[in-house]
Every structure is written in structure tokens, then in C-alpha cells.
Amino acid sequence: MTTVWERDEIESPCVKVCLIHPAEGLCTGCLRTRDEIAAWSRMTPEARRAVMDELPGRAPRLRRRRGGRAARVKG
């Protein structure tokens, strides 16, 4: 039987959709800041948990839209 190495740490929220929103400064895939992404591998489990706890509250910041093409065509 092969032993599988298991790590006792929080996994990354990365979903491999890496695009930083220009106005909000958040990755549109994982909702982390550039600094959080860069430091992730060096963060303590507690620091990672703190970031993970903040992520759901960041999602609405990227969902607001001013209308785009649909608003121009409608108006």
C-alpha cells in the first residue's frame, strides 16, 4: 500500500481563472488580492483562514455592473 502525503493546511481558493479586476483589485476567479495571491504559500494557516473567511463578502464587489452594452442599446 502506498502512503499518500497529506498536508494539514487550508487549500488555495484558486479556480485557475486568473484575471485581476482593474477597479477592485481582486482576482475574478478566487476573489483574492494580488498581495494575498503572492503571499499565499508563505501564510500561516490562521492567515489563510482569515482570507478565506473574507472571500464570500468580496463577491458582490465584482457583480455590480453599470449596464454595459445592454444599457446603451436599451436607452
Backbone as numpy.savetxt, mean C-alpha at the origin, in Angstrom:
# Nx Ny Nz CAx CAy CAz Cx Cy Cz
11.08 -36.29 5.03 10.25 -35.11 5.03 11.13 -33.86 5.03
10.80 -32.91 4.17 11.56 -31.68 4.07 11.03 -30.66 5.07
11.93 -30.03 5.75 11.55 -28.98 6.69 11.40 -27.67 5.93
10.29 -27.01 6.16 10.05 -25.73 5.51 10.41 -24.63 6.49
11.21 -23.69 6.01 11.61 -22.57 6.86 10.45 -21.61 6.97
10.05 -21.33 8.18 8.96 -20.39 8.41 9.49 -19.20 9.17
9.03 -18.02 8.75 9.45 -16.79 9.40 8.30 -16.24 10.23
8.61 -15.78 11.40 7.60 -15.22 12.29 7.55 -13.71 12.11
7.04 -13.29 10.96 6.94 -11.86 10.69 5.72 -11.58 9.82
5.33 -10.34 9.82 4.18 -9.92 9.04 4.56 -9.90 7.57
3.74 -10.47 6.73 4.01 -10.46 5.31 3.80 -9.07 4.74
4.38 -8.85 3.61 4.25 -7.57 2.92 2.85 -7.44 2.31
2.29 -6.24 2.32 0.99 -6.03 1.67 1.11 -5.86 0.16
2.30 -5.99 -0.37 2.54 -5.78 -1.80 1.68 -6.73 -2.64
1.03 -6.17 -3.66 0.23 -6.96 -4.59 0.80 -6.89 -6.01
2.04 -6.39 -6.11 2.77 -6.27 -7.38 2.07 -5.36 -8.39
1.40 -4.33 -7.87 0.83 -3.26 -8.68 1.49 -2.00 -8.14
2.66 -1.69 -8.65 3.48 -0.63 -8.07 3.38 0.65 -8.90
2.59 1.57 -8.39 2.42 2.86 -9.04 2.14 3.87 -7.95
3.00 4.86 -7.81 2.82 5.87 -6.78 1.88 6.95 -7.28
0.80 7.17 -6.54 -0.18 8.21 -6.87 0.52 9.56 -6.69
0.53 10.41 -7.72 1.31 11.65 -7.64 0.84 12.63 -6.56
-0.43 12.73 -6.32 -0.94 13.69 -5.34 -0.87 13.15 -3.91
-1.18 11.88 -3.74 -1.25 11.29 -2.40 0.07 10.70 -1.91
0.96 10.35 -2.85 2.24 9.76 -2.45 2.13 8.34 -1.93
1.06 7.65 -2.31 0.83 6.27 -1.89 0.90 5.34 -3.09
1.38 4.13 -2.86 1.33 3.11 -3.90 -0.13 2.72 -4.11
-0.58 2.71 -5.34 -1.98 2.38 -5.62 -2.27 0.90 -5.38
-1.24 0.07 -5.30 -1.44 -1.35 -5.05 -1.52 -1.69 -3.57
-0.54 -1.25 -2.79 -0.47 -1.65 -1.38 -0.79 -0.53 -0.41
-0.90 0.69 -0.88 -1.26 1.87 -0.08 -0.15 2.34 0.85
1.07 1.82 0.67 2.19 2.29 1.49 2.86 3.50 0.82
3.58 4.28 1.63 4.37 5.39 1.10 5.67 4.83 0.55
6.38 5.65 -0.21 7.70 5.23 -0.73 8.63 4.87 0.43
8.63 5.70 1.46 9.51 5.44 2.60 9.17 4.12 3.29
7.89 3.82 3.42 7.48 2.56 4.05 7.89 1.37 3.20
7.75 1.50 1.90 8.14 0.41 0.99 9.65 0.17 1.09
10.42 1.24 1.07 11.88 1.13 1.11 12.37 0.54 2.43
11.71 0.87 3.53 12.16 0.43 4.84 11.55 -0.89 5.29
10.61 -1.44 4.56 9.83 -2.60 5.00 10.71 -3.75 5.50
11.74 -4.10 4.76 12.55 -5.26 5.15 13.37 -5.01 6.41
13.55 -3.75 6.78 14.31 -3.42 7.99 13.42 -3.07 9.17
12.11 -3.01 8.96 11.19 -2.64 10.04 11.03 -3.78 11.05
10.76 -3.38 12.28 10.45 -4.37 13.30 9.03 -4.91 13.05
8.71 -6.06 13.57 7.34 -6.56 13.42 6.30 -5.57 13.95
6.64 -4.86 15.01 5.70 -3.87 15.57 5.48 -2.71 14.61
6.55 -2.25 13.98 6.42 -1.15 13.02 5.63 -1.60 11.80
5.86 -2.82 11.35 5.09 -3.35 10.21 3.61 -3.44 10.56
3.32 -3.93 11.76 1.92 -4.06 12.20 1.26 -2.68 12.24
1.99 -1.67 12.70 1.44 -0.31 12.75 1.09 0.19 11.35
1.96 -0.08 10.38 1.68 0.32 9.00 0.48 -0.46 8.48
0.47 -1.77 8.70 -0.65 -2.60 8.22 -1.98 -2.12 8.80
-1.97 -1.70 10.04 -3.20 -1.22 10.68 -3.70 0.08 10.07
-2.79 0.89 9.52 -3.16 2.16 8.89 -3.67 2.01 7.46
-3.30 0.96 6.78 -3.60 0.82 5.35 -5.08 0.92 5.00
-5.99 0.26 5.71 -7.41 0.36 5.32 -7.93 1.81 5.34
-7.43 2.62 6.23 -7.87 4.00 6.30 -7.34 4.87 5.18
-6.33 4.40 4.48 -5.75 5.15 3.37 -6.49 4.94 2.05
-7.18 3.84 1.92 -7.84 3.50 0.66 -8.75 4.60 0.14
-9.58 5.23 0.97 -10.47 6.28 0.44 -9.72 7.46 -0.17
-8.49 7.67 0.22 -7.72 8.77 -0.36 -7.48 8.58 -1.85
-7.47 7.34 -2.31 -7.24 7.06 -3.73 -8.53 6.85 -4.51
-9.64 6.76 -3.85 -10.90 6.51 -4.54 -11.62 7.78 -4.96
-11.23 8.90 -4.37 -11.87 10.16 -4.75 -11.47 10.54 -6.16
-12.43 10.88 -6.95 -12.15 11.31 -8.32 -12.88 12.61 -8.57
-12.34 13.40 -9.44 -12.97 14.68 -9.75 -13.86 14.58 -10.98
-13.94 13.45 -11.57 -14.83 13.28 -12.70 -14.15 12.77 -13.94
-13.00 13.32 -14.26 -12.27 12.86 -15.44 -13.08 13.04 -16.71
-12.91 12.17 -17.66 -13.56 12.25 -18.96 -15.08 12.21 -18.83
-15.60 11.34 -17.95 -17.05 11.21 -17.79 -17.69 12.54 -17.40
-17.04 13.31 -16.55 -17.58 14.60 -16.14 -17.54 15.62 -17.28
-16.49 15.56 -18.09 -16.40 16.50 -19.22 -17.45 16.20 -20.27
-17.67 14.94 -20.56 -18.64 14.54 -21.58 -20.05 14.86 -21.11
-20.31 14.63 -19.84 -21.63 14.86 -19.26 -22.01 16.33 -19.28
-21.02 17.20 -18.96 -21.27 18.61 -18.77 -21.41 19.36 -20.02
